[in-house]
């Protein structure tokens, strides 16, 4: 058994190239999420809801809606009801299709993204993915004017390019994240998703409050992505071997520990060998592995709630809690500040527990992933009881419901992928995210169908369904997950 590593003997993480890499990827993930959710923010003001209600004979308001207005803390401003009305007459089902179209593209490139990262290097795939997605984000404005079919095609292409990013990120950290820093490095880098939401929601809300400000949002987010691509190319590398600025001490440290982590046969006999790339992928072993199935299930259930809130939270804030567009963006960002905080805290605690050796790595992953699904489960059940009479309680519950999902990325299944997958971690993440993206395709459409009148009663059923999905994911992960390298992923020469 290996002796616990003395953290004082390791090169500083905060002043290191591996942290620089994590920081650059952090901002890249933030921009990817800004481009992912911008449509969910803008569609609130792009659509002329009044015209839809007048033109749709099947549309009706639930009888309780008008009565509820009497007790709402924030009353709808009827005098300015047309101020935020857009020029597009898209029904709720069409809006759901538009929001889902991103994920139709996103799902197709997950597994190819992992394979391409192994073949051409994760840096190339990650950079090109962001560049293409940013160009098509800028093209959203003219595509919307051409019709919702063209808009859906544009969003599909953005999703198609973004789909390769996360498998590439997972593949990149195979060579950059030592096992006792894995939670902090991966947790910090991927927590950029939450910061992207924190930035995009209030900024998008502010811009959408301006005349045609939704157009400016797409131009801004796309341009920032292109700028990030330039910085990414200059500051990162596929491995410590290829980085221009890394010190020899840090290079030796990272290479020795990452190779050791992925080439050991068991804890008693670590192999000091050079990693040899495999040309074949053990598909059958992956799909029959209980540990992989546990990750796939947890990832899918996590993403149901994650994508539901990403695409529908502004609508819930507007229709049920009755916040105006600017307050909507501000309060919608609070849950993601909470999520980032939970991801950071859980990653630090996780790495400290691993260093101490006081609890097994598998138990650590089960505990944090359990917290990351069960606390949100309780929160959404309570959220189902909230009305516009107490909107701030809704914000608090959302902070818990979305916030504790951060434990999954900081110290749960998302880190677990790199622990069991070895050199196939990029492929494994691609497979997992393929299944998980089903939630992104299905949830916006199902929520749209379940909430035709956007009433609090209709949203109750959405939250009950979400709670059941969270519970299922937590049970499966706790029963079947592990945190040691799978036999088919062990690489010996």
C-alpha positions as CSV (number, residue, x, y, z in Angstrom):
1,X,0.0,0.0,0.0
2,X,1.3,3.4,-0.9
3,X,2.2,5.8,1.9
4,X,0.0,9.0,2.0
5,X,1.7,11.8,0.0
6,X,3.1,14.7,1.9
7,X,1.5,17.8,0.4
8,X,4.5,19.9,1.4
9,X,6.7,18.0,-1.0
10,X,4.6,18.7,-4.0
11,X,5.0,21.8,-6.3
12,X,2.5,24.5,-5.5
13,X,-0.8,24.1,-7.3
14,X,-1.8,27.8,-7.3
15,X,1.4,28.9,-8.9
16,X,1.8,26.3,-11.6
17,X,1.1,25.5,-15.2
18,X,-1.4,22.9,-14.4
19,X,-3.5,25.5,-12.6
20,X,-3.0,27.9,-15.5
21,X,-4.4,25.1,-17.7
22,X,-7.4,24.6,-15.3
23,X,-8.0,28.4,-15.3
24,X,-8.0,28.7,-19.1
25,X,-10.4,25.8,-19.4
26,X,-12.5,27.3,-16.6
27,X,-13.1,30.4,-18.7
28,X,-13.7,28.2,-21.8
29,X,-16.4,26.2,-20.0
30,X,-17.9,29.4,-18.7
31,X,-18.2,30.8,-22.3
32,X,-19.6,27.5,-23.5
33,X,-22.4,27.6,-21.0
34,X,-23.0,31.3,-21.8
35,X,-23.5,30.3,-25.4
36,X,-25.6,27.3,-24.3
37,X,-28.1,29.2,-22.2
38,X,-28.3,32.5,-24.1
39,X,-31.3,31.2,-26.1
40,X,-33.2,30.4,-22.8
41,X,-32.6,33.9,-21.6
42,X,-33.5,35.7,-24.9
43,X,-36.5,33.7,-25.9
44,X,-38.4,35.4,-23.0
45,X,-38.3,38.7,-24.9
46,X,-38.1,37.4,-28.4
47,X,-41.5,35.9,-28.3
48,X,-44.8,37.9,-28.4
49,X,-46.8,36.0,-25.8
50,X,-49.8,38.2,-26.2
51,X,-50.1,37.5,-29.9
52,X,-49.8,33.8,-29.3
53,X,-52.6,33.8,-26.8
54,X,-54.9,35.7,-29.1
55,X,-54.1,33.6,-32.2
56,X,-54.2,30.2,-30.5
57,X,-57.8,29.0,-29.9
58,X,-56.6,26.2,-27.7
59,X,-54.7,28.5,-25.4
60,X,-56.4,29.3,-22.1
61,X,-55.4,30.5,-18.7
62,X,-56.1,28.3,-15.7
63,X,-58.9,29.7,-13.5
64,X,-56.5,30.1,-10.5
65,X,-54.1,32.3,-12.4
66,X,-56.1,35.5,-12.1
67,X,-56.9,34.8,-8.5
68,X,-53.3,34.2,-7.7
69,X,-52.4,37.7,-8.9
70,X,-54.2,39.2,-5.9
71,X,-51.7,37.6,-3.5
72,X,-48.5,38.0,-5.7
73,X,-45.7,40.0,-4.2
74,X,-45.0,41.3,-7.7
75,X,-48.0,42.2,-9.8
76,X,-47.7,41.9,-13.6
77,X,-47.3,45.4,-15.1
78,X,-50.2,45.4,-17.6
79,X,-49.4,49.0,-18.7
80,X,-46.1,47.8,-20.1
81,X,-47.2,44.4,-21.2
82,X,-46.0,45.0,-24.7
83,X,-42.7,46.5,-23.8
84,X,-41.0,43.1,-23.4
85,X,-43.0,41.4,-26.2
86,X,-40.9,40.3,-29.2
87,X,-41.7,40.0,-32.8
88,X,-41.7,36.2,-33.0
89,X,-45.0,34.2,-32.6
90,X,-43.7,30.9,-31.5
91,X,-45.9,28.6,-29.5
92,X,-44.8,26.9,-26.3
93,X,-44.1,23.7,-28.1
94,X,-42.1,25.5,-30.8
95,X,-40.1,27.2,-28.1
96,X,-39.4,23.9,-26.5
97,X,-38.1,22.6,-29.9
98,X,-35.9,25.6,-30.3
99,X,-34.4,25.2,-26.8
100,X,-33.9,21.4,-27.4
101,X,-32.3,21.8,-30.9
102,X,-28.9,22.6,-29.3
103,X,-29.0,19.2,-27.5
104,X,-29.9,17.4,-30.7
105,X,-26.5,18.4,-32.1
106,X,-24.7,18.1,-28.7
107,X,-25.5,14.4,-28.3
108,X,-24.0,13.4,-31.7
109,X,-20.4,14.5,-31.0
110,X,-19.8,13.2,-27.5
111,X,-18.3,9.9,-28.4
112,X,-16.6,11.1,-31.5
113,X,-15.2,13.9,-29.4
114,X,-13.5,11.4,-27.1
115,X,-12.1,9.4,-30.0
116,X,-10.9,12.5,-31.9
117,X,-9.2,13.7,-28.7
118,X,-7.2,10.4,-28.5
119,X,-6.3,10.6,-32.2
120,X,-5.5,14.3,-32.7
121,X,-5.0,15.5,-29.2
122,X,-7.5,17.2,-26.8
123,X,-6.2,20.7,-27.3
124,X,-7.0,20.7,-31.0
125,X,-10.5,19.3,-30.5
126,X,-11.3,21.6,-27.6
127,X,-10.1,24.8,-29.4
128,X,-11.8,24.1,-32.7
129,X,-15.1,23.2,-30.9
130,X,-15.2,26.6,-29.2
131,X,-14.3,28.5,-32.3
132,X,-17.0,26.9,-34.4
133,X,-19.6,27.3,-31.7
134,X,-18.7,31.0,-31.3
135,X,-19.0,31.7,-35.0
136,X,-22.5,30.2,-35.1
137,X,-23.5,32.0,-31.9
138,X,-22.9,35.3,-33.8
139,X,-25.0,33.9,-36.7
140,X,-28.0,33.3,-34.4
141,X,-29.4,36.8,-35.0
142,X,-29.7,36.6,-38.8
143,X,-30.9,33.0,-38.6
144,X,-33.8,33.9,-36.3
145,X,-35.0,36.5,-38.8
146,X,-35.1,33.7,-41.5
147,X,-37.5,31.5,-39.5
148,X,-37.4,29.2,-36.5
149,X,-36.4,26.3,-38.7
150,X,-33.2,28.1,-39.7
151,X,-32.7,29.1,-36.0
152,X,-33.0,25.5,-34.9
153,X,-30.4,24.5,-37.5
154,X,-28.0,27.1,-36.2
155,X,-28.5,26.0,-32.6
156,X,-28.1,22.4,-33.7
157,X,-24.7,23.3,-35.2
158,X,-23.6,25.1,-32.0
159,X,-24.5,22.0,-30.0
160,X,-22.7,19.8,-32.6
161,X,-19.5,21.7,-32.1
162,X,-19.8,22.1,-28.3
163,X,-20.4,18.4,-27.9
164,X,-16.8,17.6,-28.4
165,X,-15.6,20.0,-25.7
166,X,-16.2,18.0,-22.5
167,X,-14.7,14.7,-23.7
168,X,-11.7,16.7,-24.8
169,X,-11.4,18.3,-21.4
170,X,-11.7,14.9,-19.7
171,X,-9.0,13.5,-22.0
172,X,-6.7,16.5,-21.4
173,X,-6.7,16.1,-17.6
174,X,-5.5,12.5,-17.9
175,X,-2.0,13.9,-18.3
176,X,-2.4,17.0,-16.2
177,X,-4.3,16.0,-12.9
178,X,-2.4,14.0,-10.3
179,X,-4.8,11.7,-8.3
180,X,-4.5,13.8,-5.0
181,X,-5.3,17.0,-6.9
182,X,-7.9,15.6,-9.3
183,X,-11.0,16.9,-7.4
184,X,-9.6,20.4,-7.1
185,X,-8.2,20.7,-10.7
186,X,-11.2,19.1,-12.5
187,X,-13.7,20.5,-10.0
188,X,-12.4,24.1,-10.5
189,X,-12.1,23.8,-14.3
190,X,-15.5,22.4,-14.8
191,X,-17.1,24.8,-12.3
192,X,-16.7,27.4,-15.0
193,X,-20.1,26.2,-16.1
194,X,-21.7,27.8,-13.0
195,X,-19.8,31.0,-13.4
196,X,-20.9,31.1,-17.0
197,X,-24.5,31.0,-15.8
198,X,-23.7,33.6,-13.1
199,X,-22.4,36.0,-15.7
200,X,-24.9,35.2,-18.5
201,X,-28.1,35.4,-16.5
202,X,-27.9,38.9,-15.1
203,X,-25.9,40.3,-18.1
204,X,-28.4,38.7,-20.5
205,X,-31.3,40.0,-18.4
206,X,-29.8,43.5,-18.6
207,X,-29.2,43.3,-22.3
208,X,-32.6,41.8,-23.1
209,X,-34.1,44.7,-21.2
210,X,-32.7,47.1,-23.9
211,X,-34.3,47.7,-27.2
212,X,-33.2,44.7,-29.4
213,X,-30.6,43.9,-26.7
214,X,-31.0,40.2,-27.2
215,X,-29.1,40.6,-30.5
216,X,-26.2,42.3,-28.7
217,X,-26.0,39.3,-26.3
218,X,-25.4,36.8,-29.1
219,X,-22.8,39.1,-30.7
220,X,-21.0,39.6,-27.4
221,X,-20.9,35.9,-26.3
222,X,-19.8,34.8,-29.7
223,X,-17.0,37.3,-29.9
224,X,-15.7,36.4,-26.4
225,X,-15.5,32.8,-27.5
226,X,-13.3,33.7,-30.5
227,X,-11.0,35.7,-28.2
228,X,-10.8,32.8,-25.8
229,X,-9.7,30.5,-28.6
230,X,-6.7,32.7,-29.4
231,X,-5.6,32.7,-25.7
232,X,-6.2,28.9,-25.4
233,X,-3.9,28.2,-28.3
234,X,-1.1,30.3,-26.9
235,X,-1.3,29.1,-23.2
236,X,-2.1,25.4,-23.2
237,X,-0.7,22.1,-24.4
238,X,-1.8,18.5,-24.7
239,X,0.6,17.3,-22.0
240,X,3.5,18.5,-19.8
241,X,5.9,17.2,-22.4
242,X,4.6,19.7,-25.0
243,X,4.1,22.8,-22.8
244,X,6.6,25.7,-23.5
245,X,6.5,27.4,-20.1
246,X,6.4,24.5,-17.6
247,X,9.4,24.1,-15.2
248,X,11.4,20.8,-15.3
249,X,10.4,20.2,-11.6
250,X,6.7,20.5,-12.3
251,X,6.9,18.5,-15.5
252,X,8.6,15.6,-13.7
253,X,6.1,15.8,-10.9
254,X,3.0,15.7,-13.1
255,X,4.3,13.1,-15.5
256,X,5.4,10.7,-12.8
257,X,2.2,10.9,-10.8
258,X,-0.3,10.8,-13.7
259,X,1.4,7.9,-15.3
260,X,1.5,6.0,-12.0
261,X,-2.2,6.6,-11.4
262,X,-3.2,5.1,-14.7
263,X,-0.8,2.1,-15.0
264,X,-1.2,0.4,-11.7
265,X,-2.6,-3.1,-11.7
266,X,-3.6,-2.9,-8.0
267,X,-2.8,-0.9,-4.9
268,X,-0.1,-3.3,-3.7
269,X,1.9,-3.5,-7.0
270,X,2.1,-0.1,-8.8
271,X,3.7,-0.4,-12.2
272,X,6.4,2.2,-13.1
273,X,5.9,1.9,-16.9
274,X,5.4,4.2,-19.8
275,X,1.8,4.5,-20.9
276,X,1.2,2.8,-24.2
277,X,-1.7,4.1,-26.3
278,X,-4.3,1.5,-27.2
279,X,-5.8,1.5,-30.7
280,X,-8.9,-0.5,-29.6
281,X,-11.7,0.6,-27.3
282,X,-13.2,-2.0,-25.0
283,X,-16.8,-1.2,-25.8
284,X,-18.3,-4.3,-24.3
285,X,-16.4,-4.0,-21.1
286,X,-17.5,-0.3,-20.8
287,X,-21.2,-1.0,-21.3
288,X,-21.2,-4.0,-18.9
289,X,-19.3,-2.3,-16.2
290,X,-21.4,-1.6,-13.1
291,X,-19.2,1.3,-12.2
292,X,-19.8,2.8,-15.7
293,X,-23.5,2.2,-15.5
294,X,-23.6,3.9,-12.1
295,X,-21.8,7.0,-13.6
296,X,-24.1,7.1,-16.7
297,X,-27.2,6.9,-14.5
298,X,-26.1,9.6,-12.1
299,X,-25.0,11.8,-14.9
300,X,-28.3,11.5,-16.8
301,X,-30.3,12.2,-13.6
302,X,-28.1,15.1,-12.7
303,X,-28.5,16.6,-16.1
304,X,-32.2,16.3,-16.1
305,X,-32.4,18.9,-13.4
306,X,-29.4,20.8,-14.6
307,X,-30.7,21.3,-18.1
308,X,-34.3,21.9,-17.0
309,X,-33.2,24.8,-14.9
310,X,-30.7,26.0,-17.5
311,X,-33.3,26.3,-20.2
312,X,-36.5,26.9,-18.2
313,X,-35.4,28.9,-15.1
314,X,-36.0,32.3,-16.6
315,X,-39.5,31.3,-17.7
316,X,-40.3,29.9,-14.2
317,X,-39.0,33.1,-12.6
318,X,-41.2,35.2,-15.0
319,X,-44.4,33.1,-15.1
320,X,-44.6,31.7,-11.6
321,X,-42.5,34.0,-9.3
322,X,-43.4,37.0,-11.4
323,X,-40.0,38.7,-11.5
324,X,-39.4,41.2,-14.3
325,X,-36.7,40.6,-16.9
326,X,-33.9,42.4,-15.1
327,X,-34.7,40.9,-11.6
328,X,-35.2,37.6,-13.4
329,X,-31.6,37.6,-14.6
330,X,-30.2,38.7,-11.3
331,X,-32.1,36.2,-9.1
332,X,-31.6,33.4,-11.7
333,X,-27.8,33.7,-11.2
334,X,-27.9,33.1,-7.4
335,X,-28.4,29.3,-7.7
336,X,-25.3,29.1,-9.8
337,X,-23.2,31.0,-7.4
338,X,-24.4,28.5,-4.8
339,X,-23.5,25.6,-7.2
340,X,-20.0,27.0,-7.8
341,X,-19.5,27.3,-4.1
342,X,-20.6,23.7,-3.4
343,X,-18.3,22.5,-6.2
344,X,-15.3,24.2,-4.8
345,X,-15.9,23.2,-1.2
346,X,-16.6,19.6,-2.0
347,X,-13.5,19.3,-4.2
348,X,-11.2,20.7,-1.5
349,X,-12.8,18.4,1.2
350,X,-12.6,15.4,-1.1
351,X,-8.9,15.9,-1.8
352,X,-8.1,16.4,1.8
353,X,-9.9,13.2,2.7
354,X,-8.0,11.3,0.0
355,X,-4.7,12.7,1.3
356,X,-5.5,11.7,4.9
357,X,-6.4,8.2,4.0
358,X,-9.2,8.2,6.6
359,X,-11.9,7.1,4.2
360,X,-11.8,5.2,0.9
361,X,-12.0,7.1,-2.4
362,X,-15.1,5.1,-3.4
363,X,-16.9,6.1,-0.2
364,X,-16.0,9.8,-0.7
365,X,-17.6,9.7,-4.2
366,X,-20.7,8.0,-3.0
367,X,-21.1,10.5,-0.1
368,X,-20.7,13.6,-2.2
369,X,-22.8,12.3,-5.1
370,X,-25.5,11.3,-2.7
371,X,-25.5,14.8,-1.2
372,X,-25.5,16.2,-4.8
373,X,-28.7,14.5,-5.7
374,X,-30.7,14.0,-2.5
375,X,-30.5,17.6,-1.2
376,X,-31.8,18.9,-4.6
377,X,-34.5,16.3,-4.5
378,X,-35.8,17.7,-1.2
379,X,-35.4,21.2,-2.4
380,X,-37.5,20.8,-5.6
381,X,-40.3,19.1,-3.6
382,X,-40.4,22.1,-1.4
383,X,-40.1,24.4,-4.4
384,X,-43.3,22.9,-5.8
385,X,-45.2,24.5,-2.9
386,X,-43.9,28.1,-3.6
387,X,-46.2,30.6,-5.2
388,X,-45.7,34.2,-6.4
389,X,-46.8,35.3,-2.9
390,X,-43.3,34.4,-1.6
391,X,-40.9,34.6,-4.5
392,X,-37.8,35.1,-2.4
393,X,-38.4,31.7,-0.7
394,X,-38.4,30.3,-4.3
395,X,-34.9,31.8,-4.8
396,X,-33.6,30.3,-1.6
397,X,-34.9,26.8,-2.5
398,X,-33.4,27.2,-6.0
399,X,-30.1,28.1,-4.4
400,X,-30.2,24.7,-2.5
401,X,-31.7,22.7,-5.4
402,X,-29.3,23.9,-8.0
403,X,-26.4,24.6,-5.6
404,X,-25.9,21.2,-4.2
405,X,-25.7,19.7,-7.8
406,X,-22.2,21.2,-7.6
407,X,-21.1,18.4,-5.4
408,X,-21.5,16.0,-8.3
409,X,-19.0,17.9,-10.4
410,X,-16.7,18.8,-7.6
411,X,-16.3,15.4,-5.9
412,X,-18.9,13.1,-7.5
413,X,-19.4,11.3,-10.7
414,X,-17.7,13.9,-12.9
415,X,-14.3,13.3,-11.1
416,X,-15.1,9.6,-10.8
417,X,-14.9,9.2,-14.6
418,X,-11.2,9.9,-14.7
419,X,-10.6,7.6,-11.7
420,X,-12.0,4.4,-13.4
421,X,-11.4,5.2,-17.1
422,X,-7.7,5.5,-17.4
423,X,-6.7,6.4,-20.9
424,X,-10.3,5.9,-22.0
425,X,-11.6,8.7,-19.8
426,X,-12.3,10.9,-22.8
427,X,-14.3,8.2,-24.5
428,X,-16.0,7.3,-21.2
429,X,-17.0,10.9,-20.6
430,X,-18.3,11.1,-24.2
431,X,-20.5,8.0,-23.7
432,X,-21.7,9.2,-20.3
433,X,-22.5,12.7,-21.7
434,X,-24.3,11.1,-24.7
435,X,-26.8,9.5,-22.4
436,X,-26.9,12.5,-20.1
437,X,-27.7,14.8,-23.1
438,X,-30.9,12.9,-23.6
439,X,-32.1,15.0,-20.7
440,X,-31.2,18.2,-22.5
441,X,-33.3,17.0,-25.5
442,X,-36.3,15.7,-23.6
443,X,-36.6,18.0,-20.6
444,X,-37.2,21.4,-22.3
445,X,-39.9,19.8,-24.6
446,X,-41.6,17.9,-21.7
447,X,-41.6,21.0,-19.5
448,X,-43.1,22.9,-22.3
449,X,-45.8,20.3,-22.8
450,X,-46.5,20.0,-19.0
451,X,-46.7,23.8,-18.6
452,X,-48.9,25.1,-21.4
453,X,-50.3,27.9,-19.2
454,X,-47.2,28.3,-17.1
455,X,-49.1,28.0,-13.8
456,X,-47.7,27.1,-10.4
457,X,-49.9,24.0,-10.4
458,X,-48.4,22.8,-13.7
459,X,-44.9,23.4,-12.4
460,X,-45.6,21.2,-9.3
461,X,-45.8,18.2,-11.5
462,X,-42.5,19.1,-13.2
463,X,-40.8,19.3,-9.8
464,X,-42.3,16.0,-8.6
465,X,-40.9,14.3,-11.7
466,X,-37.5,15.9,-11.1
467,X,-37.4,14.7,-7.5
468,X,-38.2,11.1,-8.5
469,X,-35.4,11.2,-11.1
470,X,-32.9,12.6,-8.6
471,X,-33.8,9.8,-6.1
472,X,-33.3,7.1,-8.7
473,X,-29.9,8.4,-9.7
474,X,-28.7,8.6,-6.1
475,X,-29.7,5.0,-5.4
476,X,-28.0,3.5,-8.5
477,X,-24.8,5.5,-7.9
478,X,-24.5,4.7,-4.2
479,X,-25.1,0.9,-4.9
480,X,-22.8,0.4,-7.9
481,X,-20.1,3.1,-8.1
482,X,-16.3,2.6,-7.4
483,X,-13.2,4.8,-7.6
484,X,-10.5,2.4,-8.7
485,X,-9.2,1.9,-12.3
486,X,-11.2,-0.7,-14.1
487,X,-9.3,-3.8,-15.3
488,X,-10.0,-3.0,-18.9
489,X,-8.6,0.5,-18.4
490,X,-5.3,-0.6,-16.8
491,X,-2.4,-0.1,-19.1
492,X,0.7,-2.3,-18.8
493,X,3.5,-2.9,-21.1
